[in-house]
Structure formats: structure tokens, C-alpha cells
Amino acid sequence: MQTGYLYQFKVVLSRDPETRQTVAHVPALDIADYGIDSEEALSRLQDMLVFHLECLVSEGKAVPREEGQEEGLYLQVRLPVGAS
């Protein structure tokens, strides 16, 4: 059984016209990462998202939450109890 709060953030995928790499962007947090394809970009962004949220928590800052849910691609992160 997993405990902790589950955060979910919408992701926008695009292609960088210069490098032709896929860019994955979380607008709610204004963070992004890239990869040779969507799978790599999302994997790298997932790692960045975990790191970003852990930093916010360690600094005593509020973790943003997206309100509502529209159709689209989302990444999920579960932070331990007490981290949110």
C-alpha cells in the first residue's frame, strides 16, 4: 500500500524546431525537459518533477496543485506523508 499525496500535472509535448527533439513541459510549474522521443522526454521530466517537488517541500514552500482536470497527458508523483 502506497501512502502520501498524489500530485498530478498536465504535460504539453512539442518538438524543438532546431534540434528536432521532443520537449515535455509542465505549464503549472514552468519546468520542461527534452528527449529524442516522447518516452525519453517524459521519463526525464518525471525525474525533474520529483526533484522539483522535493525541493519545494524541503524549502518549506507550498506544492502547487492543479485544479480541475481536462483531457490530455498527465504525470503523477506521490510524495511521502508529511512531505506535502
PyMOL Python script that loads the backbone (N, CA, C, O; Angstrom):
from pymol import cmd

cmd.read_pdbstr("""\
ATOM      1  N   MET A   1       0.839  -1.191   0.000  1.00  0.00           N
ATOM      2  CA  MET A   1       0.000   0.000   0.000  1.00  0.00           C
ATOM      3  C   MET A   1       0.878   1.246   0.000  1.00  0.00           C
ATOM      4  O   MET A   1       1.767   1.397   0.838  1.00  0.00           O
ATOM      5  N   GLN A   2       0.610   2.143  -0.963  1.00  0.00           N
ATOM      6  CA  GLN A   2       1.376   3.375  -1.038  1.00  0.00           C
ATOM      7  C   GLN A   2       0.686   4.452  -0.220  1.00  0.00           C
ATOM      8  O   GLN A   2      -0.538   4.582  -0.241  1.00  0.00           O
ATOM      9  N   THR A   3       1.487   5.216   0.498  1.00  0.00           N
ATOM     10  CA  THR A   3       0.941   6.329   1.262  1.00  0.00           C
ATOM     11  C   THR A   3       1.540   7.623   0.734  1.00  0.00           C
ATOM     12  O   THR A   3       2.540   7.624   0.016  1.00  0.00           O
ATOM     13  N   GLY A   4       0.911   8.703   1.105  1.00  0.00           N
ATOM     14  CA  GLY A   4       1.386  10.006   0.649  1.00  0.00           C
ATOM     15  C   GLY A   4       0.373  10.640  -0.281  1.00  0.00           C
ATOM     16  O   GLY A   4      -0.628  10.027  -0.651  1.00  0.00           O
ATOM     17  N   TYR A   5       0.650  11.867  -0.647  1.00  0.00           N
ATOM     18  CA  TYR A   5      -0.267  12.602  -1.515  1.00  0.00           C
ATOM     19  C   TYR A   5       0.151  12.435  -2.968  1.00  0.00           C
ATOM     20  O   TYR A   5       1.328  12.548  -3.311  1.00  0.00           O
ATOM     21  N   LEU A   6      -0.833  12.165  -3.808  1.00  0.00           N
ATOM     22  CA  LEU A   6      -0.581  12.004  -5.229  1.00  0.00           C
ATOM     23  C   LEU A   6      -0.817  13.339  -5.935  1.00  0.00           C
ATOM     24  O   LEU A   6      -1.919  13.885  -5.911  1.00  0.00           O
ATOM     25  N   TYR A   7       0.233  13.846  -6.558  1.00  0.00           N
ATOM     26  CA  TYR A   7       0.147  15.073  -7.346  1.00  0.00           C
ATOM     27  C   TYR A   7       0.078  14.698  -8.816  1.00  0.00           C
ATOM     28  O   TYR A   7       0.697  13.731  -9.259  1.00  0.00           O
ATOM     29  N   GLN A   8      -0.674  15.469  -9.548  1.00  0.00           N
ATOM     30  CA  GLN A   8      -0.838  15.205 -10.973  1.00  0.00           C
ATOM     31  C   GLN A   8      -0.710  16.527 -11.724  1.00  0.00           C
ATOM     32  O   GLN A   8      -1.342  17.522 -11.367  1.00  0.00           O
ATOM     33  N   PHE A   9       0.113  16.522 -12.766  1.00  0.00           N
ATOM     34  CA  PHE A   9       0.355  17.739 -13.528  1.00  0.00           C
ATOM     35  C   PHE A   9       0.211  17.480 -15.011  1.00  0.00           C
ATOM     36  O   PHE A   9       0.697  16.480 -15.538  1.00  0.00           O
ATOM     37  N   LYS A  10      -0.464  18.398 -15.670  1.00  0.00           N
ATOM     38  CA  LYS A  10      -0.644  18.293 -17.117  1.00  0.00           C
ATOM     39  C   LYS A  10       0.684  18.553 -17.827  1.00  0.00           C
ATOM     40  O   LYS A  10       1.461  19.421 -17.430  1.00  0.00           O
ATOM     41  N   VAL A  11       0.922  17.777 -18.887  1.00  0.00           N
ATOM     42  CA  VAL A  11       2.144  17.880 -19.669  1.00  0.00           C
ATOM     43  C   VAL A  11       1.790  18.248 -21.106  1.00  0.00           C
ATOM     44  O   VAL A  11       0.848  17.703 -21.682  1.00  0.00           O
ATOM     45  N   VAL A  12       2.544  19.168 -21.673  1.00  0.00           N
ATOM     46  CA  VAL A  12       2.379  19.554 -23.071  1.00  0.00           C
ATOM     47  C   VAL A  12       3.630  19.101 -23.818  1.00  0.00           C
ATOM     48  O   VAL A  12       4.750  19.441 -23.435  1.00  0.00           O
ATOM     49  N   LEU A  13       3.431  18.338 -24.880  1.00  0.00           N
ATOM     50  CA  LEU A  13       4.547  17.875 -25.700  1.00  0.00           C
ATOM     51  C   LEU A  13       4.654  18.730 -26.953  1.00  0.00           C
ATOM     52  O   LEU A  13       3.648  19.117 -27.548  1.00  0.00           O
ATOM     53  N   SER A  14       5.886  19.016 -27.341  1.00  0.00           N
ATOM     54  CA  SER A  14       6.134  19.764 -28.581  1.00  0.00           C
ATOM     55  C   SER A  14       7.469  19.293 -29.155  1.00  0.00           C
ATOM     56  O   SER A  14       8.188  18.509 -28.535  1.00  0.00           O
ATOM     57  N   ARG A  15       7.779  19.779 -30.332  1.00  0.00           N
ATOM     58  CA  ARG A  15       9.052  19.422 -30.952  1.00  0.00           C
ATOM     59  C   ARG A  15       9.864  20.699 -31.144  1.00  0.00           C
ATOM     60  O   ARG A  15       9.373  21.691 -31.683  1.00  0.00           O
ATOM     61  N   ASP A  16      11.116  20.654 -30.692  1.00  0.00           N
ATOM     62  CA  ASP A  16      12.007  21.788 -30.873  1.00  0.00           C
ATOM     63  C   ASP A  16      12.383  21.861 -32.349  1.00  0.00           C
ATOM     64  O   ASP A  16      12.933  20.901 -32.887  1.00  0.00           O
ATOM     65  N   PRO A  17      12.098  22.981 -33.016  1.00  0.00           N
ATOM     66  CA  PRO A  17      12.349  23.069 -34.452  1.00  0.00           C
ATOM     67  C   PRO A  17      13.835  23.025 -34.833  1.00  0.00           C
ATOM     68  O   PRO A  17      14.184  22.612 -35.939  1.00  0.00           O
ATOM     69  N   GLU A  18      14.690  23.445 -33.928  1.00  0.00           N
ATOM     70  CA  GLU A  18      16.119  23.448 -34.234  1.00  0.00           C
ATOM     71  C   GLU A  18      16.774  22.086 -34.010  1.00  0.00           C
ATOM     72  O   GLU A  18      17.533  21.614 -34.857  1.00  0.00           O
ATOM     73  N   THR A  19      16.479  21.452 -32.869  1.00  0.00           N
ATOM     74  CA  THR A  19      17.131  20.184 -32.529  1.00  0.00           C
ATOM     75  C   THR A  19      16.320  18.970 -32.954  1.00  0.00           C
ATOM     76  O   THR A  19      16.842  17.856 -33.010  1.00  0.00           O
ATOM     77  N   ARG A  20      15.021  19.189 -33.258  1.00  0.00           N
ATOM     78  CA  ARG A  20      14.086  18.113 -33.610  1.00  0.00           C
ATOM     79  C   ARG A  20      13.812  17.176 -32.440  1.00  0.00           C
ATOM     80  O   ARG A  20      13.242  16.102 -32.633  1.00  0.00           O
ATOM     81  N   GLN A  21      14.210  17.565 -31.223  1.00  0.00           N
ATOM     82  CA  GLN A  21      13.948  16.748 -30.049  1.00  0.00           C
ATOM     83  C   GLN A  21      12.560  17.055 -29.514  1.00  0.00           C
ATOM     84  O   GLN A  21      12.004  18.127 -29.754  1.00  0.00           O
ATOM     85  N   THR A  22      12.015  16.098 -28.788  1.00  0.00           N
ATOM     86  CA  THR A  22      10.713  16.268 -28.158  1.00  0.00           C
ATOM     87  C   THR A  22      10.898  17.010 -26.840  1.00  0.00           C
ATOM     88  O   THR A  22      11.791  16.684 -26.059  1.00  0.00           O
ATOM     89  N   VAL A  23      10.061  18.001 -26.597  1.00  0.00           N
ATOM     90  CA  VAL A  23      10.082  18.777 -25.358  1.00  0.00           C
ATOM     91  C   VAL A  23       8.809  18.468 -24.581  1.00  0.00           C
ATOM     92  O   VAL A  23       7.707  18.546 -25.123  1.00  0.00           O
ATOM     93  N   ALA A  24       8.970  18.114 -23.303  1.00  0.00           N
ATOM     94  CA  ALA A  24       7.832  17.871 -22.407  1.00  0.00           C
ATOM     95  C   ALA A  24       7.837  18.995 -21.370  1.00  0.00           C
ATOM     96  O   ALA A  24       8.844  19.224 -20.699  1.00  0.00           O
ATOM     97  N   HIS A  25       6.706  19.693 -21.244  1.00  0.00           N
ATOM     98  CA  HIS A  25       6.613  20.904 -20.422  1.00  0.00           C
ATOM     99  C   HIS A  25       5.433  20.785 -19.466  1.00  0.00           C
ATOM    100  O   HIS A  25       4.337  20.393 -19.865  1.00  0.00           O
ATOM    101  N   VAL A  26       5.667  21.128 -18.190  1.00  0.00           N
ATOM    102  CA  VAL A  26       4.591  21.217 -17.191  1.00  0.00           C
ATOM    103  C   VAL A  26       4.309  22.707 -16.990  1.00  0.00           C
ATOM    104  O   VAL A  26       5.025  23.377 -16.246  1.00  0.00           O
ATOM    105  N   PRO A  27       3.269  23.232 -17.650  1.00  0.00           N
ATOM    106  CA  PRO A  27       2.991  24.671 -17.548  1.00  0.00           C
ATOM    107  C   PRO A  27       2.733  25.160 -16.121  1.00  0.00           C
ATOM    108  O   PRO A  27       3.127  26.274 -15.777  1.00  0.00           O
ATOM    109  N   ALA A  28       2.078  24.346 -15.286  1.00  0.00           N
ATOM    110  CA  ALA A  28       1.744  24.777 -13.924  1.00  0.00           C
ATOM    111  C   ALA A  28       2.976  25.064 -13.085  1.00  0.00           C
ATOM    112  O   ALA A  28       2.919  25.866 -12.153  1.00  0.00           O
ATOM    113  N   LEU A  29       4.099  24.413 -13.408  1.00  0.00           N
ATOM    114  CA  LEU A  29       5.334  24.606 -12.651  1.00  0.00           C
ATOM    115  C   LEU A  29       6.411  25.291 -13.472  1.00  0.00           C
ATOM    116  O   LEU A  29       7.471  25.639 -12.952  1.00  0.00           O
ATOM    117  N   ASP A  30       6.139  25.483 -14.745  1.00  0.00           N
ATOM    118  CA  ASP A  30       7.089  26.073 -15.695  1.00  0.00           C
ATOM    119  C   ASP A  30       8.427  25.331 -15.686  1.00  0.00           C
ATOM    120  O   ASP A  30       9.495  25.940 -15.613  1.00  0.00           O
ATOM    121  N   ILE A  31       8.339  23.996 -15.761  1.00  0.00           N
ATOM    122  CA  ILE A  31       9.540  23.182 -15.902  1.00  0.00           C
ATOM    123  C   ILE A  31       9.388  22.338 -17.162  1.00  0.00           C
ATOM    124  O   ILE A  31       8.278  21.995 -17.568  1.00  0.00           O
ATOM    125  N   ALA A  32      10.525  22.011 -17.772  1.00  0.00           N
ATOM    126  CA  ALA A  32      10.494  21.222 -19.004  1.00  0.00           C
ATOM    127  C   ALA A  32      11.781  20.420 -19.113  1.00  0.00           C
ATOM    128  O   ALA A  32      12.793  20.738 -18.489  1.00  0.00           O
ATOM    129  N   ASP A  33      11.712  19.373 -19.923  1.00  0.00           N
ATOM    130  CA  ASP A  33      12.900  18.601 -20.267  1.00  0.00           C
ATOM    131  C   ASP A  33      12.692  18.068 -21.668  1.00  0.00           C
ATOM    132  O   ASP A  33      11.621  18.244 -22.248  1.00  0.00           O
ATOM    133  N   TYR A  34      13.687  17.429 -22.209  1.00  0.00           N
ATOM    134  CA  TYR A  34      13.635  17.017 -23.611  1.00  0.00           C
ATOM    135  C   TYR A  34      14.146  15.592 -23.759  1.00  0.00           C
ATOM    136  O   TYR A  34      14.696  15.017 -22.820  1.00  0.00           O
ATOM    137  N   GLY A  35      13.961  15.036 -24.938  1.00  0.00           N
ATOM    138  CA  GLY A  35      14.476  13.709 -25.251  1.00  0.00           C
ATOM    139  C   GLY A  35      14.398  13.463 -26.741  1.00  0.00           C
ATOM    140  O   GLY A  35      13.824  14.262 -27.480  1.00  0.00           O
ATOM    141  N   ILE A  36      14.973  12.361 -27.182  1.00  0.00           N
ATOM    142  CA  ILE A  36      14.941  12.050 -28.611  1.00  0.00           C
ATOM    143  C   ILE A  36      13.548  11.649 -29.068  1.00  0.00           C
ATOM    144  O   ILE A  36      13.232  11.704 -30.257  1.00  0.00           O
ATOM    145  N   ASP A  37      12.710  11.240 -28.103  1.00  0.00           N
ATOM    146  CA  ASP A  37      11.321  10.902 -28.405  1.00  0.00           C
ATOM    147  C   ASP A  37      10.464  11.217 -27.172  1.00  0.00           C
ATOM    148  O   ASP A  37      10.982  11.636 -26.137  1.00  0.00           O
ATOM    149  N   SER A  38       9.157  11.010 -27.296  1.00  0.00           N
ATOM    150  CA  SER A  38       8.237  11.333 -26.190  1.00  0.00           C
ATOM    151  C   SER A  38       8.556  10.524 -24.942  1.00  0.00           C
ATOM    152  O   SER A  38       8.512  11.053 -23.832  1.00  0.00           O
ATOM    153  N   GLU A  39       8.874   9.254 -25.113  1.00  0.00           N
ATOM    154  CA  GLU A  39       9.158   8.390 -23.969  1.00  0.00           C
ATOM    155  C   GLU A  39      10.348   8.909 -23.158  1.00  0.00           C
ATOM    156  O   GLU A  39      10.276   8.987 -21.931  1.00  0.00           O
ATOM    157  N   GLU A  40      11.431   9.261 -23.833  1.00  0.00           N
ATOM    158  CA  GLU A  40      12.607   9.770 -23.127  1.00  0.00           C
ATOM    159  C   GLU A  40      12.316  11.128 -22.491  1.00  0.00           C
ATOM    160  O   GLU A  40      12.718  11.376 -21.354  1.00  0.00           O
ATOM    161  N   ALA A  41      11.630  11.998 -23.204  1.00  0.00           N
ATOM    162  CA  ALA A  41      11.305  13.324 -22.661  1.00  0.00           C
ATOM    163  C   ALA A  41      10.441  13.206 -21.410  1.00  0.00           C
ATOM    164  O   ALA A  41      10.669  13.915 -20.430  1.00  0.00           O
ATOM    165  N   LEU A  42       9.452  12.317 -21.439  1.00  0.00           N
ATOM    166  CA  LEU A  42       8.572  12.139 -20.278  1.00  0.00           C
ATOM    167  C   LEU A  42       9.314  11.515 -19.099  1.00  0.00           C
ATOM    168  O   LEU A  42       9.075  11.887 -17.950  1.00  0.00           O
ATOM    169  N   SER A  43      10.200  10.584 -19.370  1.00  0.00           N
ATOM    170  CA  SER A  43      10.985   9.964 -18.306  1.00  0.00           C
ATOM    171  C   SER A  43      11.877  10.992 -17.626  1.00  0.00           C
ATOM    172  O   SER A  43      11.954  11.047 -16.399  1.00  0.00           O
ATOM    173  N   ARG A  44      12.546  11.801 -18.431  1.00  0.00           N
ATOM    174  CA  ARG A  44      13.412  12.842 -17.878  1.00  0.00           C
ATOM    175  C   ARG A  44      12.594  13.877 -17.105  1.00  0.00           C
ATOM    176  O   ARG A  44      13.019  14.340 -16.046  1.00  0.00           O
ATOM    177  N   LEU A  45      11.420  14.242 -17.634  1.00  0.00           N
ATOM    178  CA  LEU A  45      10.565  15.212 -16.965  1.00  0.00           C
ATOM    179  C   LEU A  45      10.041  14.651 -15.647  1.00  0.00           C
ATOM    180  O   LEU A  45       9.941  15.385 -14.664  1.00  0.00           O
ATOM    181  N   GLN A  46       9.708  13.375 -15.609  1.00  0.00           N
ATOM    182  CA  GLN A  46       9.233  12.736 -14.373  1.00  0.00           C
ATOM    183  C   GLN A  46      10.300  12.878 -13.283  1.00  0.00           C
ATOM    184  O   GLN A  46       9.987  13.239 -12.149  1.00  0.00           O
ATOM    185  N   ASP A  47      11.553  12.595 -13.630  1.00  0.00           N
ATOM    186  CA  ASP A  47      12.645  12.738 -12.657  1.00  0.00           C
ATOM    187  C   ASP A  47      12.784  14.181 -12.199  1.00  0.00           C
ATOM    188  O   ASP A  47      12.977  14.444 -11.012  1.00  0.00           O
ATOM    189  N   MET A  48      12.688  15.115 -13.138  1.00  0.00           N
ATOM    190  CA  MET A  48      12.794  16.533 -12.794  1.00  0.00           C
ATOM    191  C   MET A  48      11.633  16.964 -11.910  1.00  0.00           C
ATOM    192  O   MET A  48      11.820  17.743 -10.976  1.00  0.00           O
ATOM    193  N   LEU A  49      10.443  16.464 -12.196  1.00  0.00           N
ATOM    194  CA  LEU A  49       9.257  16.804 -11.418  1.00  0.00           C
ATOM    195  C   LEU A  49       9.406  16.344  -9.969  1.00  0.00           C
ATOM    196  O   LEU A  49       9.104  17.102  -9.047  1.00  0.00           O
ATOM    197  N   VAL A  50       9.864  15.119  -9.762  1.00  0.00           N
ATOM    198  CA  VAL A  50      10.087  14.613  -8.405  1.00  0.00           C
ATOM    199  C   VAL A  50      11.096  15.497  -7.682  1.00  0.00           C
ATOM    200  O   VAL A  50      10.861  15.910  -6.547  1.00  0.00           O
ATOM    201  N   PHE A  51      12.214  15.785  -8.332  1.00  0.00           N
ATOM    202  CA  PHE A  51      13.248  16.623  -7.725  1.00  0.00           C
ATOM    203  C   PHE A  51      12.702  18.011  -7.376  1.00  0.00           C
ATOM    204  O   PHE A  51      12.946  18.521  -6.282  1.00  0.00           O
ATOM    205  N   HIS A  52      11.971  18.610  -8.300  1.00  0.00           N
ATOM    206  CA  HIS A  52      11.418  19.956  -8.092  1.00  0.00           C
ATOM    207  C   HIS A  52      10.477  19.974  -6.888  1.00  0.00           C
ATOM    208  O   HIS A  52      10.566  20.861  -6.039  1.00  0.00           O
ATOM    209  N   LEU A  53       9.580  18.997  -6.819  1.00  0.00           N
ATOM    210  CA  LEU A  53       8.625  18.961  -5.709  1.00  0.00           C
ATOM    211  C   LEU A  53       9.320  18.688  -4.383  1.00  0.00           C
ATOM    212  O   LEU A  53       8.964  19.284  -3.367  1.00  0.00           O
ATOM    213  N   GLU A  54      10.308  17.794  -4.380  1.00  0.00           N
ATOM    214  CA  GLU A  54      11.060  17.529  -3.151  1.00  0.00           C
ATOM    215  C   GLU A  54      11.793  18.780  -2.680  1.00  0.00           C
ATOM    216  O   GLU A  54      11.877  19.031  -1.478  1.00  0.00           O
ATOM    217  N   CYS A  55      12.321  19.562  -3.607  1.00  0.00           N
ATOM    218  CA  CYS A  55      12.985  20.817  -3.244  1.00  0.00           C
ATOM    219  C   CYS A  55      12.003  21.807  -2.630  1.00  0.00           C
ATOM    220  O   CYS A  55      12.312  22.454  -1.629  1.00  0.00           O
ATOM    221  N   LEU A  56      10.826  21.926  -3.225  1.00  0.00           N
ATOM    222  CA  LEU A  56       9.819  22.830  -2.662  1.00  0.00           C
ATOM    223  C   LEU A  56       9.494  22.438  -1.222  1.00  0.00           C
ATOM    224  O   LEU A  56       9.414  23.291  -0.339  1.00  0.00           O
ATOM    225  N   VAL A  57       9.309  21.141  -0.999  1.00  0.00           N
ATOM    226  CA  VAL A  57       8.971  20.649   0.336  1.00  0.00           C
ATOM    227  C   VAL A  57      10.118  20.914   1.308  1.00  0.00           C
ATOM    228  O   VAL A  57       9.887  21.385   2.422  1.00  0.00           O
ATOM    229  N   SER A  58      11.344  20.618   0.900  1.00  0.00           N
ATOM    230  CA  SER A  58      12.488  20.805   1.802  1.00  0.00           C
ATOM    231  C   SER A  58      12.709  22.277   2.141  1.00  0.00           C
ATOM    232  O   SER A  58      13.261  22.600   3.194  1.00  0.00           O
ATOM    233  N   GLU A  59      12.277  23.170   1.246  1.00  0.00           N
ATOM    234  CA  GLU A  59      12.395  24.609   1.495  1.00  0.00           C
ATOM    235  C   GLU A  59      11.183  25.169   2.231  1.00  0.00           C
ATOM    236  O   GLU A  59      11.115  26.369   2.497  1.00  0.00           O
ATOM    237  N   GLY A  60      10.222  24.299   2.561  1.00  0.00           N
ATOM    238  CA  GLY A  60       9.031  24.735   3.290  1.00  0.00           C
ATOM    239  C   GLY A  60       8.034  25.494   2.436  1.00  0.00           C
ATOM    240  O   GLY A  60       7.170  26.198   2.960  1.00  0.00           O
ATOM    241  N   LYS A  61       8.150  25.355   1.115  1.00  0.00           N
ATOM    242  CA  LYS A  61       7.236  26.045   0.204  1.00  0.00           C
ATOM    243  C   LYS A  61       6.053  25.144  -0.139  1.00  0.00           C
ATOM    244  O   LYS A  61       6.150  23.918  -0.083  1.00  0.00           O
ATOM    245  N   ALA A  62       4.956  25.765  -0.487  1.00  0.00           N
ATOM    246  CA  ALA A  62       3.756  25.009  -0.857  1.00  0.00           C
ATOM    247  C   ALA A  62       3.961  24.329  -2.207  1.00  0.00           C
ATOM    248  O   ALA A  62       4.571  24.890  -3.117  1.00  0.00           O
ATOM    249  N   VAL A  63       3.445  23.129  -2.312  1.00  0.00           N
ATOM    250  CA  VAL A  63       3.473  22.413  -3.581  1.00  0.00           C
ATOM    251  C   VAL A  63       2.206  22.788  -4.342  1.00  0.00           C
ATOM    252  O   VAL A  63       1.101  22.544  -3.856  1.00  0.00           O
ATOM    253  N   PRO A  64       2.352  23.377  -5.528  1.00  0.00           N
ATOM    254  CA  PRO A  64       1.168  23.762  -6.305  1.00  0.00           C
ATOM    255  C   PRO A  64       0.319  22.546  -6.667  1.00  0.00           C
ATOM    256  O   PRO A  64       0.835  21.445  -6.856  1.00  0.00           O
ATOM    257  N   ARG A  65      -0.962  22.761  -6.758  1.00  0.00           N
ATOM    258  CA  ARG A  65      -1.875  21.704  -7.183  1.00  0.00           C
ATOM    259  C   ARG A  65      -2.692  22.231  -8.343  1.00  0.00           C
ATOM    260  O   ARG A  65      -3.192  23.355  -8.313  1.00  0.00           O
ATOM    261  N   GLU A  66      -2.818  21.416  -9.347  1.00  0.00           N
ATOM    262  CA  GLU A  66      -3.634  21.820 -10.490  1.00  0.00           C
ATOM    263  C   GLU A  66      -5.095  21.561 -10.164  1.00  0.00           C
ATOM    264  O   GLU A  66      -5.462  20.488  -9.686  1.00  0.00           O
ATOM    265  N   GLU A  67      -5.910  22.551 -10.428  1.00  0.00           N
ATOM    266  CA  GLU A  67      -7.342  22.419 -10.191  1.00  0.00           C
ATOM    267  C   GLU A  67      -8.011  21.889 -11.446  1.00  0.00           C
ATOM    268  O   GLU A  67      -7.626  22.226 -12.565  1.00  0.00           O
ATOM    269  N   GLY A  68      -9.001  21.069 -11.245  1.00  0.00           N
ATOM    270  CA  GLY A  68      -9.732  20.520 -12.389  1.00  0.00           C
ATOM    271  C   GLY A  68      -8.868  19.570 -13.177  1.00  0.00           C
ATOM    272  O   GLY A  68      -7.674  19.420 -12.920  1.00  0.00           O
ATOM    273  N   GLN A  69      -9.490  18.939 -14.133  1.00  0.00           N
ATOM    274  CA  GLN A  69      -8.733  18.042 -14.995  1.00  0.00           C
ATOM    275  C   GLN A  69      -9.395  18.009 -16.353  1.00  0.00           C
ATOM    276  O   GLN A  69     -10.532  17.560 -16.502  1.00  0.00           O
ATOM    277  N   GLU A  70      -8.670  18.489 -17.330  1.00  0.00           N
ATOM    278  CA  GLU A  70      -9.163  18.426 -18.695  1.00  0.00           C
ATOM    279  C   GLU A  70      -8.474  17.254 -19.378  1.00  0.00           C
ATOM    280  O   GLU A  70      -7.536  16.671 -18.835  1.00  0.00           O
ATOM    281  N   GLU A  71      -8.932  16.924 -20.540  1.00  0.00           N
ATOM    282  CA  GLU A  71      -8.305  15.834 -21.273  1.00  0.00           C
ATOM    283  C   GLU A  71      -6.874  16.186 -21.611  1.00  0.00           C
ATOM    284  O   GLU A  71      -6.545  17.353 -21.828  1.00  0.00           O
ATOM    285  N   GLY A  72      -6.032  15.184 -21.656  1.00  0.00           N
ATOM    286  CA  GLY A  72      -4.646  15.408 -22.012  1.00  0.00           C
ATOM    287  C   GLY A  72      -3.730  14.432 -21.313  1.00  0.00           C
ATOM    288  O   GLY A  72      -4.177  13.454 -20.713  1.00  0.00           O
ATOM    289  N   LEU A  73      -2.462  14.705 -21.396  1.00  0.00           N
ATOM    290  CA  LEU A  73      -1.421  13.864 -20.820  1.00  0.00           C
ATOM    291  C   LEU A  73      -1.032  14.417 -19.462  1.00  0.00           C
ATOM    292  O   LEU A  73      -0.821  15.621 -19.314  1.00  0.00           O
ATOM    293  N   TYR A  74      -0.936  13.538 -18.464  1.00  0.00           N
ATOM    294  CA  TYR A  74      -0.586  13.949 -17.110  1.00  0.00           C
ATOM    295  C   TYR A  74       0.535  13.073 -16.563  1.00  0.00           C
ATOM    296  O   TYR A  74       0.602  11.881 -16.865  1.00  0.00           O
ATOM    297  N   LEU A  75       1.410  13.664 -15.759  1.00  0.00           N
ATOM    298  CA  LEU A  75       2.393  12.920 -14.990  1.00  0.00           C
ATOM    299  C   LEU A  75       1.958  12.945 -13.539  1.00  0.00           C
ATOM    300  O   LEU A  75       1.418  13.941 -13.057  1.00  0.00           O
ATOM    301  N   GLN A  76       2.199  11.832 -12.840  1.00  0.00           N
ATOM    302  CA  GLN A  76       1.833  11.736 -11.431  1.00  0.00           C
ATOM    303  C   GLN A  76       3.081  11.513 -10.587  1.00  0.00           C
ATOM    304  O   GLN A  76       4.010  10.811 -10.985  1.00  0.00           O
ATOM    305  N   VAL A  77       3.073  12.133  -9.405  1.00  0.00           N
ATOM    306  CA  VAL A  77       4.150  11.975  -8.432  1.00  0.00           C
ATOM    307  C   VAL A  77       3.501  11.774  -7.075  1.00  0.00           C
ATOM    308  O   VAL A  77       2.594  12.513  -6.694  1.00  0.00           O
ATOM    309  N   ARG A  78       3.971  10.769  -6.347  1.00  0.00           N
ATOM    310  CA  ARG A  78       3.477  10.543  -4.993  1.00  0.00           C
ATOM    311  C   ARG A  78       4.580  10.948  -4.017  1.00  0.00           C
ATOM    312  O   ARG A  78       5.663  10.362  -4.016  1.00  0.00           O
ATOM    313  N   LEU A  79       4.296  11.957  -3.182  1.00  0.00           N
ATOM    314  CA  LEU A  79       5.241  12.391  -2.168  1.00  0.00           C
ATOM    315  C   LEU A  79       4.890  11.696  -0.861  1.00  0.00           C
ATOM    316  O   LEU A  79       3.715  11.442  -0.598  1.00  0.00           O
ATOM    317  N   PRO A  80       5.881  11.384  -0.040  1.00  0.00           N
ATOM    318  CA  PRO A  80       5.625  10.705   1.234  1.00  0.00           C
ATOM    319  C   PRO A  80       4.737  11.529   2.159  1.00  0.00           C
ATOM    320  O   PRO A  80       4.654  12.752   2.042  1.00  0.00           O
ATOM    321  N   VAL A  81       4.076  10.834   3.080  1.00  0.00           N
ATOM    322  CA  VAL A  81       3.251  11.507   4.085  1.00  0.00           C
ATOM    323  C   VAL A  81       4.122  12.508   4.831  1.00  0.00           C
ATOM    324  O   VAL A  81       5.264  12.207   5.180  1.00  0.00           O
ATOM    325  N   GLY A  82       3.592  13.672   5.069  1.00  0.00           N
ATOM    326  CA  GLY A  82       4.339  14.718   5.757  1.00  0.00           C
ATOM    327  C   GLY A  82       5.163  15.587   4.830  1.00  0.00           C
ATOM    328  O   GLY A  82       5.662  16.633   5.245  1.00  0.00           O
ATOM    329  N   ALA A  83       5.315  15.175   3.587  1.00  0.00           N
ATOM    330  CA  ALA A  83       6.084  15.977   2.644  1.00  0.00           C
ATOM    331  C   ALA A  83       5.230  17.056   2.014  1.00  0.00           C
ATOM    332  O   ALA A  83       5.759  18.064   1.546  1.00  0.00           O
ATOM    333  N   SER A  84       3.930  16.868   1.992  1.00  0.00           N
ATOM    334  CA  SER A  84       3.073  17.876   1.387  1.00  0.00           C
ATOM    335  C   SER A  84       2.565  18.759   2.459  1.00  0.00           C
ATOM    336  O   SER A  84       1.813  19.694   2.184  1.00  0.00           O
TER     337      SER A  84
END
""", "prot")
cmd.dss("prot")
cmd.show_as("cartoon", "prot")
cmd.util.cbc("prot")
cmd.orient("prot")
